[in-house]
Amino acid sequence: MNTYFKFVIEAIVKRMSRSPEEKQMLKQQKAERKQPVLVSLFGMVPFSLGLMFKKRRK
């Protein structure tokens, strides 16, 4: 239990000591990694079908 609290406190201190530039950079990296909603909810099949239908419309 003691090691867990130590880990949590170290993580909190590390997070609070980040500079604003570093926070912004991490936020941008997270946004780039984010998947589309359809993929996260239903997988790649609906996403690929949607792309296929969009290509046919154009």
C-alpha positions in Angstrom: 0.0 0.0 0.0 2.8 2.4 0.8 4.5 1.9 -2.6 1.2 2.6 -4.3 0.8 6.0 -2.5 4.4 6.8 -3.3 3.7 6.1 -7.0 0.5 8.2 -7.0 2.2 11.2 -5.3 5.2 11.0 -7.6 2.8 11.0 -10.7 0.9 14.0 -9.4 4.0 16.0 -8.6 5.5 15.1 -12.1 2.2 16.2 -13.8 2.0 19.5 -11.8 5.6 20.4 -12.5 5.2 20.4 -16.3 5.7 23.7 -18.1 2.8 25.2 -20.2 4.7 24.5 -23.4 5.1 20.8 -22.5 1.5 20.5 -21.6 0.5 22.0 -24.9 2.8 19.7 -26.8 1.4 16.6 -25.0 -2.1 17.7 -25.7 -1.4 18.0 -29.4 0.2 14.6 -29.5 -2.8 13.1 -27.8 -5.1 14.7 -30.3 -3.1 13.3 -33.2 -3.3 9.8 -31.8 -7.1 9.9 -31.3 -9.1 7.6 -33.4 -12.4 8.6 -35.1 -15.5 7.9 -33.1 -16.9 5.3 -35.5 -13.7 3.3 -35.3 -13.6 3.3 -31.5 -17.3 2.3 -31.2 -17.8 -0.2 -34.0 -14.4 -1.1 -35.4 -13.0 -0.6 -38.9 -15.8 -2.2 -40.9 -18.3 0.7 -40.6 -15.5 3.2 -41.1 -14.3 1.5 -44.3 -17.9 1.2 -45.6 -18.4 4.9 -45.0 -15.2 5.7 -47.0 -16.3 3.5 -49.8 -19.7 5.3 -50.1 -18.1 8.7 -49.9 -15.8 7.8 -52.9 -18.8 6.7 -54.9 -20.7 10.0 -54.3 -17.8 12.0 -55.7 
